[in-house]
């Protein structure tokens, strides 16, 4: 029974992570579009966001390899398990796919809001990885531990460009209610959605990889050695 419990937990954990990593780098493509239009000469900011995007893609590939090593596909989870999805929906009152990139480019207030959402999401991810690296159900999986150590190393550079832009442009830090939304989204996943998925025997597995429809130029990020 304990073995089944651990396998089910890790299966769901990996499935939620691989969804979020794919959602992350495909969403950053739109952020890059906005930044390149707003600040085409800010090469440092563009390079930092490009690195963020490459890291998210790398993390996606690591989880993809983890599933391949087990000979199975991830469970089919959707945007209800996506932290950035839920944050964007609450803050912008529309899904990521429905965001008007041109409107965000044109508005300092909207772009500022987006920067805070991304920064808080990345900081939440860092805190969660720190917890998982000490989680008794995770520590026994050597490959998963290696993945989370790489993510832990990468993560601090991910919120830095957005915080840097906010500071450089005299924008405010996140307020208590924005942090409260971040906490709510995390708690909703941890205490409601994860248990429901865990107990639902009808959750199907994906039949294809999330990046199967990505344009060819998005597939260049290499997998780290040893995975």
C-alpha positions, 0 to 999 in steps of 0.5 A: 500500500505504501509503495502504491501511495508513493508511486501515485504521489510522484506520478501526480507531482511529475505530471503537475510539474511537467504541465507547469514547465511547458506552460511556463516557457510557452507563456514566456515567449509572449512576455519576450514578444512584449519586452522586445516591443517595449524595450528593444534596446534593453539587451540585458533584460531580454537576455535574462528573460531568454535565459528564464525561457531556456531554463523552463524548457530545460526543466520540461525536458528533464521531467519528460525524460523522467517519465520516459525512463519509467515507460509511461506518459504524464497524467492529463492535468490542465490549467486548473493545476497551473499556478501561473494560469490561475494567477493570470486568470485572477489578476487579468480576468482572462486565461493566458491564451486570451491575454491581449499582448498588444494591450499589455505592451501599450500599458505600463500598469498592465506590464507592471502587473504581469511582472509582479505575477511572474515574480511571485510565481517564480518565488513560490516555485523556489519555496516549493522545491526547497520543501520537496528536496526534504520530502520523504516521498521524493528523496528516494527517487535519485533522478527526481532529486537531481531534477529538483536540485537543478531547478533550485539552482536555476530558480533565483535568476528567474524572478530577478529580471522582473523585479529588476524592471520594476525597480528600474522603473520606479514601480512598487513591490507586490502588496499583501493582497497579491501575496495572499492570492499567491498563497491561496492558489498554492493552498488550493492546489495542495489541499483541494486539487491534489487530493481530488486528483490523487483519489480519482481513478479515472484521470487519464494519461496523455497520449502525446507530449505537450511539446509535440505541437511546438514550432521547431525553433522552440525545441533546441534547448538541450537536456542536461547531461546525466538525465 
